[in-house]
Amino acid sequence: MHYVYILHSDKDNGLYIGQTDNLKRRLGEHKTGSVVSTKNRLPVTLIFYEAFLIKDDAIAREEYLKSGYGRAQLKNVLKNIFAKFDIK
């Protein structure tokens, strides 16, 4: 299985979008500060993930969610989460 996931940073109120083949391990790496792109943004909270059978599909979804259209879709789909965390 391959996963696309979204983390929310409590420190800067921003989002991090990534993909992995082992979600539990990767979340542990983020939470312990082992990931360069999030280590200065801790603590982070998992707010969303999707599972894919094929890695290329997960990579394509990650790239889409990082685009302007993808961010707009996230705002629409996760509107209650965005409201809870006051994400703009």
C-alpha positions as CSV (number, residue, x, y, z in Angstrom):
1,M,0.0,0.0,0.0
2,H,1.1,3.6,-0.7
3,Y,-0.3,6.6,1.2
4,V,-0.7,10.3,0.6
5,Y,-1.0,12.1,3.9
6,I,-1.5,15.6,5.2
7,L,0.0,17.0,8.4
8,H,-1.0,20.2,10.2
9,S,1.7,22.1,12.0
10,D,0.6,23.6,15.3
11,K,3.6,25.9,15.2
12,D,3.0,27.7,12.0
13,N,-0.6,26.5,11.2
14,G,0.6,25.2,7.8
15,L,0.2,22.0,6.0
16,Y,2.6,19.3,4.9
17,I,1.7,16.9,2.1
18,G,3.7,13.8,1.6
19,Q,3.5,10.2,0.4
20,T,5.0,7.0,1.7
21,D,4.7,3.2,1.6
22,N,4.7,2.9,5.4
23,L,2.4,5.5,7.0
24,K,3.0,4.5,10.7
25,R,6.8,4.6,10.3
26,R,6.7,7.9,8.4
27,L,4.5,9.6,11.0
28,G,6.9,8.5,13.7
29,E,9.8,10.1,11.7
30,H,7.9,13.4,11.5
31,K,6.9,13.4,15.2
32,T,10.5,12.8,16.3
33,G,11.9,15.5,14.1
34,S,13.8,13.2,11.7
35,V,12.2,14.8,8.6
36,V,14.1,17.9,7.6
37,S,11.0,19.7,6.1
38,T,8.9,19.4,9.3
39,K,11.5,19.2,12.2
40,N,11.2,23.0,12.8
41,R,7.4,22.9,12.5
42,L,6.7,20.5,15.3
43,P,4.3,19.4,16.7
44,V,2.4,18.1,13.7
45,T,-1.0,16.3,13.5
46,L,-2.2,13.9,10.9
47,I,-5.4,15.3,9.5
48,F,-5.9,13.2,6.3
49,Y,-4.6,10.3,4.4
50,E,-5.5,8.2,1.3
51,A,-4.4,4.7,0.4
52,F,-3.3,3.6,-3.1
53,L,-2.3,0.2,-4.5
54,I,0.1,1.7,-7.0
55,K,3.0,4.0,-6.0
56,D,2.7,6.1,-9.2
57,D,-1.0,6.9,-8.4
58,A,0.0,8.1,-4.9
59,I,2.8,10.3,-6.4
60,A,0.4,11.8,-8.9
61,R,-2.2,12.5,-6.1
62,E,0.5,14.1,-3.9
63,E,1.5,16.4,-6.8
64,Y,-2.1,17.3,-7.5
65,L,-2.8,18.1,-3.9
66,K,0.2,20.4,-3.8
67,S,-1.1,22.3,-6.8
68,G,-3.5,25.3,-6.6
69,Y,-6.5,23.1,-7.8
70,G,-5.6,20.4,-5.3
71,R,-5.4,22.9,-2.4
72,A,-8.8,24.2,-3.4
73,Q,-10.2,20.7,-3.4
74,L,-8.7,20.1,0.0
75,K,-10.3,23.2,1.4
76,N,-13.7,22.0,0.1
77,V,-13.4,18.4,1.2
78,L,-11.9,19.1,4.6
79,K,-13.8,22.3,5.4
80,N,-14.6,21.2,8.9
81,I,-11.0,20.2,9.7
82,F,-9.8,23.5,8.2
83,A,-12.3,25.4,10.4
84,K,-11.2,23.4,13.5
85,F,-7.6,24.2,13.0
86,D,-8.3,27.7,11.6
87,I,-6.3,26.8,8.4
88,K,-6.6,29.5,5.7
